[in-house]
Amino acid sequence: MHPFAYERPGSLAEAIALLGRHGAEARLLAGGTDLIIRLRDGSLRPSVVIDLKRVEELRPAIREEDGRLSISATSVMTDIAADPRVRRHFVALAEAAAVIGSVQIRNRATLAGNICNASPAADTAPSLLVYGAVVVAAGPAGTRRIPIDEFFVRSGATTLQRDELVAAVELPLPARRIGAAHVRRTRRRGHDLASVTLTCGVDDAGVTRLAYGSVGPRPVLEVDESGTLADPGSTGEARAGVLERMFLGASPSPRSMRASPEYRVAMLRALGERALRMALDRLGGG
């Protein structure tokens, strides 16, 4: 492992100052489930690692306030999957958090880290897109809120500035009743990265939001306001036509070792239909 300095700031201001001082040479440590691997294999060689676990403002917390659920930067997947408010209002996010890695990984991995890595296969990204999440970024100029669909750029890249960090992820509490489901396809059971990951949400106004990842450089969100997908009485042919249009943004890499582009597109269609059925069942069941 390449040698590096190690900093443990106690406040958000101190963490931001360290980021500003070291710039691109710094890496943030929250859960560390990806960072530690990359430090060991040499694909990352920072001059300093900034450990955020002692930052008072970022301590693990899931709070309901001002019509939204706020998940702090160091909150781990295990706590997110088990939280009753997440399970009640954002069940697809709870399902996504529950399948990330192994139990040991979920006890360390954070939601903020999952999105900051900007992996196209990040399991939580489609659910956050469907639920209209907002990323709270903190930097020298204060905080700013970034809609999650504007946060992702491409694999490994986000719209965070060099001296900013994610302080929290906010989820607006649904104004309407919604049924949602998260599904994924992997090569094997367990902690394998997904070949396709997908979330579908249908609300009681007939709007369907569908987001998918691992089939392009960033996760994609599509919205159907025609009511076709939300109507249980619509024909299979009509639903298939709408889904096909929603999947036009899929562009799987031919260089991936996990699955071929043809397989991923076929599984995207199958998982889209499955998640839609589950979402409609949940909407109908309340």
C-alpha positions in Angstrom: 0.0 0.0 0.0 1.3 3.4 -0.9 2.0 5.6 2.2 -0.3 8.5 2.9 -1.1 10.9 5.7 -4.2 10.3 7.9 -6.4 13.1 9.2 -9.4 12.7 11.6 -11.2 16.1 11.7 -13.7 16.7 14.5 -15.9 19.2 12.7 -17.3 19.8 9.2 -15.4 23.1 8.9 -12.1 21.3 9.7 -12.9 18.5 7.1 -13.7 21.1 4.4 -10.5 23.0 5.2 -8.5 19.9 4.8 -10.2 19.2 1.4 -9.4 22.7 0.3 -5.8 22.4 1.4 -5.1 19.1 -0.3 -7.5 19.1 -3.3 -7.2 16.2 -5.7 -4.6 14.6 -3.5 -7.1 13.9 -0.7 -9.6 11.0 -0.4 -12.5 10.9 2.1 -13.1 7.9 4.3 -16.6 7.2 5.6 -17.3 3.5 5.4 -14.2 2.7 3.4 -15.6 -0.4 1.6 -14.4 0.8 -1.8 -11.6 3.1 -0.7 -9.6 0.4 1.3 -9.7 -2.0 -1.7 -8.4 0.7 -4.0 -5.7 1.8 -1.6 -4.5 -1.8 -1.3 -4.5 -2.5 -5.1 -2.7 0.8 -5.8 -5.4 2.2 -8.1 -5.7 5.1 -5.7 -2.6 6.8 -4.4 -3.7 9.8 -2.3 -1.3 11.9 -0.3 -3.9 12.2 2.6 -7.0 10.2 3.7 -9.5 12.3 5.6 -11.6 10.1 8.0 -15.1 11.6 8.5 -16.3 9.3 11.3 -15.5 11.8 14.1 -17.1 14.8 12.3 -19.9 15.8 14.7 -22.2 17.1 12.0 -21.9 13.9 10.0 -22.6 11.4 12.7 -25.0 8.5 11.8 -28.6 9.8 11.8 -31.8 9.4 9.9 -34.1 12.3 10.7 -37.6 13.3 9.6 -37.8 17.1 9.3 -39.6 19.7 7.2 -41.3 17.2 5.0 -38.3 15.1 4.2 -36.2 12.3 5.5 -32.5 13.3 5.9 -29.8 10.5 5.9 -26.5 11.7 7.2 -23.2 11.0 5.4 -22.0 8.3 7.8 -25.3 6.4 8.1 -24.7 2.8 7.0 -26.8 0.5 4.8 -27.8 -1.8 7.6 -29.5 1.1 9.5 -31.1 2.4 6.3 -32.6 -1.0 5.4 -34.0 -1.4 8.9 -35.3 2.1 9.5 -39.1 2.0 9.8 -39.6 5.3 8.1 -37.5 4.2 5.1 -39.4 1.0 4.9 -42.7 2.8 5.1 -42.1 5.6 2.7 -39.2 4.4 0.6 -39.4 0.6 0.5 -37.4 0.3 -2.8 -34.4 2.1 -1.1 -34.7 -0.3 1.9 -34.6 -3.2 -0.6 -31.6 -1.8 -2.4 -29.7 -1.2 0.8 -30.4 -4.7 2.0 -28.7 -6.4 -1.0 -25.5 -4.4 -1.1 -22.5 -6.7 -0.4 -22.5 -8.9 2.6 -23.7 -8.3 6.1 -20.2 -7.1 7.1 -20.1 -4.7 4.1 -23.6 -3.3 4.9 -22.5 -2.6 8.5 -19.8 -0.3 7.1 -20.9 1.0 3.7 -22.6 4.4 3.6 -25.3 5.8 1.3 -23.2 8.9 0.7 -20.2 6.7 -0.3 -22.3 4.6 -2.6 -23.4 7.6 -4.7 -20.0 9.5 -4.5 -18.3 6.5 -6.1 -20.6 7.1 -9.0 -20.5 3.5 -10.1 -23.1 2.8 -12.8 -23.9 -0.4 -10.8 -24.6 1.4 -7.5 -27.7 -0.4 -6.2 -29.1 2.7 -4.3 -28.9 5.1 -7.3 -32.0 3.9 -9.2 -34.2 4.1 -6.0 -32.8 7.6 -5.2 -33.7 8.7 -8.7 -37.2 7.3 -8.5 -37.8 9.0 -5.1 -36.4 12.4 -6.3 -33.6 12.5 -3.7 -31.5 15.6 -3.1 -27.8 15.5 -2.3 -26.7 18.1 0.4 -23.1 19.2 -0.5 -21.0 21.2 2.0 -18.1 23.3 1.0 -16.3 26.6 1.8 -19.2 28.6 0.5 -21.7 26.8 2.7 -24.2 24.1 1.6 -26.0 23.6 -1.7 -28.7 21.0 -2.7 -28.2 19.0 -5.8 -31.1 17.0 -7.3 -29.8 13.4 -7.6 -30.4 13.3 -11.4 -28.0 16.3 -11.7 -25.4 14.7 -9.4 -24.2 11.8 -11.6 -22.1 12.6 -14.6 -20.5 9.4 -15.7 -18.7 6.4 -14.1 -16.6 7.8 -11.2 -17.6 11.4 -11.8 -20.2 13.6 -10.1 -21.0 17.3 -10.0 -19.3 17.7 -6.6 -16.6 20.4 -6.5 -13.1 19.4 -5.4 -13.5 21.1 -2.0 -17.0 19.8 -1.3 -18.3 16.7 0.4 -21.7 15.1 0.8 -23.2 16.0 4.2 -26.5 14.2 3.7 -29.0 12.7 1.3 -32.6 14.0 1.6 -35.7 12.2 0.5 -38.9 14.3 0.1 -41.8 12.5 1.9 -44.3 11.4 -0.8 -47.2 13.7 -1.4 -49.1 10.9 -3.1 -49.5 7.2 -2.4 -46.8 5.3 -4.3 -45.9 1.7 -4.9 -42.3 0.9 -5.7 -39.9 -2.0 -6.0 -36.2 -2.6 -6.5 -34.9 -5.5 -8.5 -31.4 -6.6 -9.7 -29.7 -9.3 -11.7 -26.3 -10.7 -10.8 -24.2 -13.7 -11.9 -24.7 -15.4 -8.6 -26.4 -15.0 -5.3 -24.7 -13.0 -2.6 -22.5 -9.9 -2.9 -21.8 -9.8 -6.6 -22.1 -6.5 -8.5 -25.3 -6.2 -10.5 -25.4 -6.8 -14.2 -28.7 -4.8 -14.1 -30.2 -2.8 -11.3 -33.6 -1.2 -11.6 -36.3 0.5 -9.5 -39.9 1.2 -10.6 -42.3 3.5 -8.8 -46.0 4.1 -9.6 -48.1 6.7 -7.9 -51.9 7.0 -7.5 -52.0 9.7 -10.2 -50.9 7.2 -12.8 -47.3 8.5 -13.1 -44.6 5.8 -13.4 -40.9 6.6 -12.6 -38.4 4.0 -13.7 -34.6 4.2 -13.1 -31.9 1.7 -14.1 -28.2 1.3 -13.8 -25.2 -0.9 -14.7 -26.2 -0.6 -18.4 -24.4 2.6 -19.3 -22.0 5.3 -17.9 -24.5 6.5 -15.3 -27.9 5.5 -14.0 -30.9 6.7 -16.0 -34.3 8.0 -14.9 -37.3 7.8 -17.2 -40.9 9.1 -16.4 -44.1 7.9 -18.1 -47.0 10.3 -17.5 -49.3 8.7 -20.1 -50.9 6.3 -17.5 -50.3 3.3 -19.7 -47.9 1.5 -17.4 -50.0 2.5 -14.3 -53.2 1.1 -15.8 -53.6 -2.6 -14.9 -56.1 -2.9 -17.8 -53.6 -1.8 -20.5 -52.5 -4.4 -22.9 -49.1 -6.2 -22.7 -48.2 -4.8 -26.1 -49.0 -1.2 -25.0 -46.9 -1.6 -21.8 -44.0 -3.2 -23.7 -44.0 -0.3 -26.2 -43.7 2.3 -23.4 -41.0 0.3 -21.6 -39.0 -0.1 -24.8 -38.9 3.7 -25.2 -37.9 4.1 -21.6 -34.9 1.7 -22.1 -33.5 3.6 -25.1 -31.0 5.2 -22.7 -29.3 1.8 -22.0 -25.8 1.5 -23.5 -24.1 -1.5 -21.9 -20.3 -1.7 -22.3 -19.1 -4.5 -24.6 -16.0 -4.7 -22.4 -17.7 -5.8 -19.2 -16.8 -9.2 -17.8 -20.1 -9.6 -16.0 -22.5 -9.9 -18.9 -22.8 -9.1 -22.6 -24.7 -6.0 -23.8 -27.3 -8.3 -25.4 -27.9 -10.1 -22.1 -28.1 -6.9 -20.1 -30.7 -5.4 -22.5 -32.8 -8.6 -22.4 -32.6 -8.7 -18.6 -33.5 -5.0 -18.4 -36.8 -5.7 -20.2 -37.5 -8.7 -18.0 -36.7 -6.8 -14.8 -38.6 -3.8 -15.9 -41.8 -5.8 -16.3 -41.2 -7.6 -13.0 -40.6 -4.4 -11.0 -43.7 -2.8 -12.6 -45.9 -5.7 -11.6 -44.5 -5.5 -8.0 -45.0 -1.7 -7.9 -48.6 -2.0 -9.0 -49.3 -4.8 -6.5 -47.9 -2.6 -3.7 -49.8 0.4 -4.9 -53.1 -1.6 -5.0 -52.4 -3.1 -1.6 -51.7 0.3 0.0 
